[in-house]
Amino acid sequence: MARRGFTVKKNWDNPVEHAMPDSVRVPAELRIGTVTVRPATVLAPMAGVTDTVFRRFIRHASLFSRDQGSEIRDRRRITGPAAASPPEVSPHGPEISSWGVAEIESNISNAQSGCGLLMTEFTSADGLARMRETKRRRYLTFFDDEHPIGAQLFGSNPETLAEAARIVEETGFDTVDLNLGCPAKRVVGCNGGSGLLRDLPKIGEIFRAVRKAVTIPFTVKFRLGWNDAQIVCIELARIAEAEGLNAIALHARTREQGYSGQARWQWIAAVKQAVKIPVIGNGDVRSPEDAAAMIAESGCDAVMIGRAAPANPWIFRQIAQYTATGSYESPTAEDRYRMIRAYFEMLLAEAETSQELPRDARMGDPVGKMKQFATWFTHGVPGGAKLRAAIYQARNAAGVLAEVERFFTTQTASGDLPAEGEGAQAFPEAALVCD
């Protein structure tokens, strides 16, 4: 809650287990203005997480084709952990080995990807408007295989947000999104993020200014309200529709809740009934069953996934598999080994490439990022606490990779799979996430 600063939680409070609905699936596509999102799944904008490396990693890990359906059905219906080998991700680009597919086009299409829309980290409109163009590249860099991609902005000044939105459009993003959901004190203190939920007239001014400034689709992501006594999501949704926004995303918690408690999907349903523009649901989607259940319970047009994505980078592909076949495959420890190695190698490749850029446009320390993501990626790995401890003690990138190699090699050789939490060590939470 507030005294904890709303740092992201890696776990969920008493998560509800949903059975697979027999007939409800995540929609095949969503239209946001002129942009087609196929399938109707969205990677939530997360500060400190959804940079270009992670976005491409998710897009590549999510590759799936309906041609895989018969193979999946022939092998097994998933009711628990199962063995499967995911595509190996090249640290240099979209060259991906096939997984149950004879051929995958080198140019990734949405029809093959389980993740329909990628979102950037949330970016300060004030900072974006002031910083040099070279430094903007650090925050607004994306690659061709990330389309469609949206850039999320936060701030409270209508003119500044409009100027930042113009920069986003000129940079080539497909959509621009306004953050009205971040609960962090430092953002709320500047009247940004969820702080604006207490000032609907100001939000209306911002909507009008940004809508006038850009021609690309304009969306907004918000929470239920400041607290349970100030639920404003329905009124806010109607304002967004009236001011010409193309879609809205609702994280079904209040600012006061932060990331605690359970998301209340009934409010997503209420917002969906109140407006005609597309409604994207967000909150507590941890599995394909959850995604289908959210669609069934709320009637929303698409599903946005935040915390579950770094913990399970295959979740979008699993949703696509379930949509196409009624079943899906779960990763093994070997899959997680390949995933961790691939992501870390992508980080190192990006850091090396960015050294050619001006200093203020270069990527930060990849070792720090590796240690941050170790807390996510080792979730669900038996004995993962030991691997996290080893990674945090490593002094450089080579040391981190060596510890990953040693851990999984030892597991494979000995067959010893210690229980998660054995030898557990407390580490700082990862960077703030506003999903």
C-alpha positions, 0 to 999 in steps of 0.5 A, spaced: 500 500 500 502 507 500 507 506 505 510 501 501 511 505 495 507 501 490 513 497 488 511 491 484 509 484 487 511 478 484 505 474 487 498 475 487 494 476 493 489 469 494 489 468 486 482 466 483 483 459 479 479 459 473 477 453 469 477 453 462 471 456 459 468 451 454 466 456 448 469 463 450 476 465 447 480 471 447 478 475 440 482 474 434 483 481 433 481 488 435 481 495 431 484 501 435 482 506 430 486 505 424 491 499 427 489 492 427 491 488 433 491 481 432 490 477 436 487 482 442 492 481 447 496 487 449 503 487 453 502 492 459 506 498 459 511 497 465 517 502 467 523 499 468 521 492 464 518 494 457 524 497 454 526 495 446 529 488 448 524 486 453 518 487 448 522 484 442 523 478 447 516 477 448 514 478 441 519 473 439 517 468 445 510 469 443 510 466 436 505 461 434 501 459 428 494 456 427 498 450 423 501 448 430 494 446 432 494 439 430 500 438 433 499 440 440 492 436 440 496 430 437 501 431 443 497 432 449 492 437 452 495 440 458 493 440 465 499 441 468 507 442 467 509 439 460 515 438 456 516 443 450 522 447 447 520 454 445 523 458 439 531 460 441 531 467 440 537 470 437 540 476 441 541 480 434 534 480 431 528 476 429 531 469 426 528 464 430 528 457 430 521 453 429 517 450 434 512 445 431 512 449 425 515 447 418 516 454 417 516 461 420 516 467 416 522 472 417 518 478 418 514 477 424 506 478 423 501 479 428 497 472 425 503 468 428 504 472 434 501 471 441 502 478 443 498 483 438 500 490 441 507 492 445 507 498 449 513 502 451 515 504 458 511 510 461 515 516 459 515 523 462 512 528 457 515 533 461 522 530 460 521 528 453 519 535 451 525 538 454 531 533 452 535 533 446 533 528 440 539 524 441 537 522 448 530 521 446 532 515 442 534 512 449 526 512 451 523 512 444 527 506 440 524 501 437 525 496 431 521 494 425 519 487 428 515 491 434 509 493 430 504 495 432 507 498 438 504 504 442 508 509 446 505 511 453 506 518 456 505 521 463 504 528 465 499 533 467 500 539 463 495 539 456 500 543 452 506 539 454 503 532 453 500 534 446 507 536 444 510 529 447 504 526 443 507 529 436 514 527 438 511 520 439 507 520 432 513 523 428 518 518 431 513 512 428 509 509 433 502 506 431 499 509 437 500 514 443 497 512 450 496 516 456 497 513 463 492 515 468 494 509 472 501 509 476 500 509 483 507 511 485 508 517 490 513 520 485 508 520 479 502 522 483 506 527 487 506 531 480 499 530 479 501 525 474 498 517 473 493 516 478 493 522 481 489 525 475 483 521 477 481 526 482 481 532 477 476 529 471 476 536 468 483 537 467 483 530 464 478 532 459 483 538 457 488 533 456 484 529 452 482 535 447 489 537 447 492 531 445 487 529 440 488 535 436 495 534 436 496 527 433 492 523 428 494 516 430 490 512 435 490 515 442 488 511 448 488 511 455 489 507 461 486 508 468 484 505 474 477 504 478 479 511 481 483 514 487 479 509 492 473 505 493 469 512 495 471 515 489 470 510 483 470 514 477 472 509 471 465 509 468 465 517 468 472 517 465 470 512 460 465 516 457 469 523 457 474 519 453 469 517 448 466 524 447 473 527 446 475 522 441 479 517 444 480 510 440 480 505 446 481 505 453 484 500 458 482 499 465 486 496 470 481 494 475 484 496 482 484 503 485 490 507 486 489 506 494 490 498 492 496 499 488 498 492 486 494 488 492 488 485 493 484 482 487 482 486 480 475 487 480 473 485 473 465 487 474 468 494 473 471 492 466 464 489 465 460 496 467 465 500 463 464 496 457 456 497 457 457 504 458 461 506 452 462 503 444 469 504 443 474 498 445 475 496 452 481 493 454 481 489 461 487 489 465 489 486 472 490 479 475 491 475 468 496 470 470 494 464 465 490 463 458 484 460 463 484 467 466 484 471 460 478 467 457 475 468 464 476 475 463 473 476 457 467 471 459 466 475 465 467 482 463 465 482 455 472 486 454 475 487 447 482 485 449 486 483 454 492 486 457 498 483 461 503 486 466 506 482 471 505 475 468 509 477 462 516 477 465 514 471 470 512 467 464 514 470 457 510 464 454 504 467 456 501 470 450 503 464 446 500 460 451 493 464 450 494 463 442 495 456 443 489 455 447 485 460 443 486 456 436 486 449 439 483 449 446 490 447 450 496 449 451 503 447 453 507 449 459 515 451 459 520 446 463 526 448 467 530 447 460 525 452 457 527 457 462 534 456 462 534 457 454 529 463 456 534 466 461 540 465 456 537 468 450 534 474 454 541 476 457 544 475 451 540 480 447 541 485 453 549 484 452 548 485 444 543 491 445 548 494 450 554 493 445 550 496 439 548 502 443 556 504 445 556 507 438 550 512 439 551 518 443 553 517 450 546 520 453 542 515 448 546 509 450 543 503 454 544 503 461 548 497 465 546 490 462 548 487 469 544 491 473 538 489 468 540 482 468 540 482 476 533 485 476 530 480 471 533 474 475 527 475 480 522 475 475 525 469 471 527 464 476 519 465 479 517 457 478 524 454 477 525 449 483 531 452 487 530 458 484 532 462 490 539 459 490 540 461 482 537 468 484 543 469 490 548 467 485 546 472 480 546 477 485 553 476 487 556 475 480 560 481 479 560 482 471 556 479 465 560 473 464 559 471 471 552 472 471 551 467 465 556 462 468 552 462 474 546 460 470 550 455 466 552 452 472 545 452 476 541 448 470 547 444 468 547 441 476 540 440 475 540 436 469 546 432 471 543 430 478 536 431 477 536 434 484 530 439 484 530 443 491 523 446 493 522 453 491 524 458 497 530 453 500 535 457 502 531 463 500 534 470 501 531 477 501 532 481 495 530 488 493 524 488 489 525 490 481 524 497 478 517 500 479 512 497 475 506 501 473 501 496 469 
